[in-house]
Amino acid sequence: MYIPSRRFPDIVSVVAGGLREARRGFPWETLMSNTLLVLGIGIAISIGVWSAQGKTPQEKATQEKPADAPPPATATTPAASPVSASAKKENPVKSSPEVLAAAKKVFGYDCAMCHGDSGDGKGDLVESMSLKMKDWHDPAVLTGMSDSDIYDLIVKGKDKMVGEGDRLAPAKVWGLVHYVRTFAKKSST
Protein backbone atom coordinates (compact mmCIF):
# COMPACT_ATOMS: atom_id res chain seq x y z
CA MET A 1 0.00 0.00 0.00
CA TYR A 2 1.33 3.49 -0.89
CA ILE A 3 0.92 6.30 1.65
CA PRO A 4 1.93 9.87 0.68
CA SER A 5 4.06 11.74 3.23
CA ARG A 6 2.43 14.76 4.90
CA ARG A 7 5.63 16.76 5.09
CA PHE A 8 6.80 16.17 1.54
CA PRO A 9 3.90 15.30 -0.70
CA ASP A 10 6.20 14.01 -3.41
CA ILE A 11 7.67 11.38 -1.04
CA VAL A 12 5.95 8.08 -1.27
CA SER A 13 6.47 5.53 1.48
CA VAL A 14 5.85 1.82 1.15
CA VAL A 15 4.36 0.09 4.12
CA ALA A 16 5.46 -3.49 4.09
CA GLY A 17 5.50 -5.42 7.29
CA GLY A 18 5.38 -2.23 9.36
CA LEU A 19 8.63 -0.79 7.92
CA ARG A 20 8.78 2.39 5.94
CA GLU A 21 11.15 2.84 3.08
CA ALA A 22 11.66 6.06 1.14
CA ARG A 23 11.44 5.57 -2.59
CA ARG A 24 11.60 9.17 -3.76
CA GLY A 25 11.93 12.57 -2.16
CA PHE A 26 14.48 14.45 -0.09
CA PRO A 27 17.81 12.61 0.38
CA TRP A 28 18.32 13.05 4.13
CA GLU A 29 21.16 10.57 4.39
CA THR A 30 23.16 12.26 1.65
CA LEU A 31 22.65 15.68 3.21
CA MET A 32 23.73 14.46 6.64
CA SER A 33 26.82 12.65 5.37
CA ASN A 34 27.93 15.67 3.30
CA THR A 35 27.40 17.97 6.29
CA LEU A 36 29.49 15.75 8.54
CA LEU A 37 32.18 15.50 5.88
CA VAL A 38 32.44 19.30 5.53
CA LEU A 39 32.52 19.77 9.32
CA GLY A 40 35.22 17.13 9.70
CA ILE A 41 37.40 18.72 7.02
CA GLY A 42 36.92 22.16 8.60
CA ILE A 43 37.95 20.91 12.03
CA ALA A 44 40.98 19.10 10.60
CA ILE A 45 42.14 22.23 8.77
CA SER A 46 41.63 24.37 11.87
CA ILE A 47 43.70 22.02 14.02
CA GLY A 48 46.42 21.90 11.38
CA VAL A 49 46.66 25.67 11.08
CA TRP A 50 46.59 26.13 14.85
CA SER A 51 49.37 23.63 15.46
CA ALA A 52 51.52 24.90 12.57
CA GLN A 53 51.44 28.50 13.77
CA GLY A 54 53.47 27.88 16.87
CA LYS A 55 54.00 30.95 18.99
CA THR A 56 52.78 34.33 17.83
CA PRO A 57 55.03 37.39 18.25
CA GLN A 58 52.80 38.54 21.11
CA GLU A 59 53.31 35.27 22.99
CA LYS A 60 57.07 35.54 22.47
CA ALA A 61 57.09 39.13 23.76
CA THR A 62 55.17 38.23 26.90
CA GLN A 63 57.53 35.34 27.63
CA GLU A 64 60.64 37.51 27.10
CA LYS A 65 59.27 40.46 29.06
CA PRO A 66 59.74 39.06 32.58
CA ALA A 67 63.44 38.55 31.87
CA ASP A 68 63.81 42.22 30.89
CA ALA A 69 61.68 43.57 33.74
CA PRO A 70 63.36 44.70 36.96
CA PRO A 71 62.87 42.54 40.04
CA PRO A 72 59.49 43.20 41.67
CA ALA A 73 61.03 43.82 45.11
CA THR A 74 62.67 47.03 43.87
CA ALA A 75 59.45 48.30 42.26
CA THR A 76 57.35 47.68 45.38
CA THR A 77 59.78 49.21 47.86
CA PRO A 78 58.23 52.44 49.20
CA ALA A 79 61.63 54.17 49.40
CA ALA A 80 62.12 53.91 45.63
CA SER A 81 60.27 56.82 44.08
CA PRO A 82 59.91 57.22 40.29
CA VAL A 83 62.20 60.24 40.36
CA SER A 84 65.02 58.48 42.19
CA ALA A 85 64.63 55.34 40.08
CA SER A 86 64.74 57.25 36.80
CA ALA A 87 67.65 59.43 37.94
CA LYS A 88 69.78 56.32 38.23
CA LYS A 89 69.17 55.27 34.60
CA GLU A 90 71.91 56.12 32.20
CA ASN A 91 71.57 55.97 28.45
CA PRO A 92 73.07 52.59 27.53
CA VAL A 93 72.92 53.34 23.80
CA LYS A 94 75.85 55.23 22.35
CA SER A 95 75.01 57.97 19.89
CA SER A 96 76.04 57.09 16.36
CA PRO A 97 74.89 58.07 12.87
CA GLU A 98 73.01 54.75 12.59
CA VAL A 99 71.21 55.23 15.91
CA LEU A 100 70.28 58.81 15.01
CA ALA A 101 69.04 57.77 11.54
CA ALA A 102 66.81 55.07 13.03
CA ALA A 103 65.53 57.49 15.68
CA LYS A 104 64.84 60.15 13.04
CA LYS A 105 62.69 57.65 11.16
CA VAL A 106 60.69 56.77 14.30
CA PHE A 107 60.38 60.45 15.20
CA GLY A 108 59.10 61.22 11.72
CA TYR A 109 56.12 58.89 11.87
CA ASP A 110 55.43 58.89 15.60
CA CYS A 111 56.38 62.28 17.07
CA ALA A 112 56.62 64.91 14.32
CA MET A 113 52.85 65.26 14.00
CA CYS A 114 52.88 67.20 17.29
CA HIS A 115 56.52 68.17 17.90
CA GLY A 116 57.21 69.23 14.30
CA ASP A 117 59.70 67.74 11.87
CA SER A 118 62.52 69.84 13.31
CA GLY A 119 61.44 69.71 16.97
CA ASP A 120 60.19 73.29 16.93
CA GLY A 121 56.82 72.36 18.49
CA LYS A 122 54.85 73.35 15.38
CA GLY A 123 53.45 70.02 14.26
CA ASP A 124 50.27 69.50 12.25
CA LEU A 125 48.12 68.58 15.27
CA VAL A 126 49.17 71.39 17.62
CA GLU A 127 46.36 73.76 16.70
CA SER A 128 43.59 71.18 16.34
CA MET A 129 44.40 69.61 19.72
CA SER A 130 45.13 72.94 21.46
CA LEU A 131 48.60 71.81 22.51
CA LYS A 132 51.36 73.93 24.02
CA MET A 133 54.58 72.51 22.66
CA LYS A 134 58.10 73.54 23.61
CA ASP A 135 60.69 74.46 21.02
CA TRP A 136 63.54 71.99 21.51
CA HIS A 137 65.93 74.30 19.66
CA ASP A 138 66.15 76.34 22.85
CA PRO A 139 68.91 74.65 24.90
CA ALA A 140 67.26 75.74 28.16
CA VAL A 141 64.21 73.55 27.47
CA LEU A 142 66.08 70.26 27.72
CA THR A 143 68.87 71.33 30.06
CA GLY A 144 66.84 70.55 33.18
CA MET A 145 65.91 67.09 31.95
CA SER A 146 68.15 64.06 32.27
CA ASP A 147 68.24 61.36 29.63
CA SER A 148 66.23 59.11 31.92
CA ASP A 149 63.57 61.82 32.35
CA ILE A 150 63.19 62.08 28.58
CA TYR A 151 63.15 58.27 28.32
CA ASP A 152 60.36 58.02 30.92
CA LEU A 153 58.41 60.78 29.19
CA ILE A 154 58.56 58.92 25.87
CA VAL A 155 57.60 55.58 27.43
CA LYS A 156 54.89 56.79 29.84
CA GLY A 157 53.60 59.89 28.06
CA LYS A 158 52.27 63.07 29.62
CA ASP A 159 48.92 64.89 29.42
CA LYS A 160 47.59 64.34 25.89
CA MET A 161 50.75 62.57 24.74
CA VAL A 162 50.28 58.83 24.70
CA GLY A 163 53.39 56.98 25.84
CA GLU A 164 55.13 54.45 23.66
CA GLY A 165 55.00 51.80 26.37
CA ASP A 166 56.03 48.45 24.92
CA ARG A 167 55.56 49.48 21.29
CA LEU A 168 59.20 50.50 21.00
CA ALA A 169 62.20 48.53 22.16
CA PRO A 170 64.16 50.28 24.92
CA ALA A 171 67.16 50.73 22.59
CA LYS A 172 64.97 52.64 20.12
CA VAL A 173 63.62 54.87 22.89
CA TRP A 174 67.15 55.63 24.04
CA GLY A 175 67.97 56.45 20.41
CA LEU A 176 65.06 58.90 20.40
CA VAL A 177 66.54 60.53 23.51
CA HIS A 178 69.79 61.12 21.58
CA TYR A 179 67.83 62.44 18.60
CA VAL A 180 65.79 64.88 20.71
CA ARG A 181 69.03 66.20 22.22
CA THR A 182 70.38 66.96 18.73
CA PHE A 183 67.75 69.67 18.16
CA ALA A 184 69.31 72.00 20.75
CA LYS A 185 72.79 71.24 19.42
CA LYS A 186 71.78 72.16 15.87
CA SER A 187 70.48 75.58 16.88
CA SER A 188 73.54 76.44 18.99
CA THR A 189 75.97 75.80 16.11
N, C-alpha and C positions, 0 to 999 in steps of 0.2 A: 504494500500500500504506500502511496506517495503522499507526504504531508508537506505543504509549503511552510517555510520558516516565517515567523512573524517579523523578525528583525530585518531580514534580507529576503524580500519576496522572490528574488531570482534563485535562492538556494532551495534545493529540493533534497529532503532527507528521506532515506529509505528505512522503514521500520521492519526489521527482520529479526525476530527472536528477541526483541526488546533493545537492540543496539541501534544506534543511529550512525549513519555514515554519510559524510558530505560528498555529494557527487559533483556539484557545481557551486560557484559562489566565491566568497572572499577567502583567499589563501592564508589563514591565520598562522599556520605552521611556518610558512615561508617568511612571513613578516617577522615573526618572533625570532627565527634563526638568523635572519639578516641583521636584526637589531642587536642581538647578542654578539654577533660577529663584529659589527662596527664598534660597539662598546669595548669589546676585548682588545681590538686593535688600538683604539684610543688610549686605553689604560696602559698597554704595553709601550706605546710611543712616549707617553708621559713619564713613565718610570725610566725609560732609556735616556730621555733628555735630562731628567732630574739627576740621575746618577752620573751622566757624562759631564755635567757642568762643574762638578767639584765645588770648590770654594769661590764665592763671589768676591770682588775686591772689597766690599764692605765687611764681609766676614774676616778677611785677612787683616783689615785695618783695626777691627775691634780686638783681634787676638794679639796684634803687635802693640797696641796702645798701652796695655798695662806695663809692658817692659820699658816704655819711654816715660811713663808717668812717674812723678816723684813719690817716695814712700808716703803712705797715708798718715803716718805719725807726725811728720813735719807739717802737713797741711792742716791737721786738726789741733795742733798746739796753739793755745791762746796767745802765747808770746809772739808768735810769728805773724806779723801784720803784712798785708799786701805790699805796703811801701817798703818795709825792710826786706821782704823776700825778693821784690823786684830790683832793689838797689844792689843786691848781691850778684845779679845776673850780668855777665859780660858777654859781649857779642862774640860768639865762637867762630863766626864766618869772617874770613879776611876779605877786605875789599879788593876786587880785581875787575878788570874790564868785562870778564865773562859774567861775574856776579851782578855787576851794575846793568849789563845788557838784559839779563834775565829779569831783574827787578824792574827795569824800565818797561818791559813788555807787560808784566803783571800790573804795574801802576797804570799803564795806558788803558787797559780794559776793566780795571777794578776800582781805580781811585780817581782818575783824571776827570770823570764826569762831575765831581764835586770840587776837587782840589785844583783843577786846571791842568793842562798838559805840562806846564812849566812850574807847577807848584805855587802859582800866584794867588790861589784861592778864588779864581774866576771861572769855575767850571760851568757846564751847561745847566746843571740842576740847582745852582745856588739861588737864583731868583725865584724859581717855581717852588722851591722848598723853604724859602725864607731862611737861608743859612747864613751864618756869620763865619766866614772862613778866614784864616790867618794867611798872610803872605809869607811863605817859607824863604823868600829871598832875603828877608830881614834877619840877620844873624841873631838878633836878640830873641826872636821867637823860639828858636830851638836850643838856645844856650842853657836855659834852665831845665831842660829835659835830658835825662840820661838815655843811653841806648835802650836800656831795659824798660824805661817809661814809654818810649815810642813803641817798642815791641808789644808791651801790654795793651797799649792803645789800639794798635792794629788788630791784635788777637781778640780783645774783649769789646772794642767799640766804645763809643761815648755819645750820649744824647741821641741824635737821629742817625748817627753812623753805626751801621751794623758791623760787628766784629767779624774777622775772618774765621775765628774759631779753629776747627780742624780742617777747613777747606784748603789751607796752604800748609805745606811742610814748614817746620820751624826754620830750616835753612833759608827758605824763600822769604820768610818774614824778616829774618835778620838781614837778608839782602835788600829788602825794602827799606830797612832802617838806614843802611848805607846810602841808598839812592835818595832818600828824603834829605839826608845830611848834605848831599851834593848841591842842592838848590841854593843854600846859603853861601857855599863856597864859590859857586858860579857868579853870584852877584858881587862878591867882594873882590874878585879879580878883574 
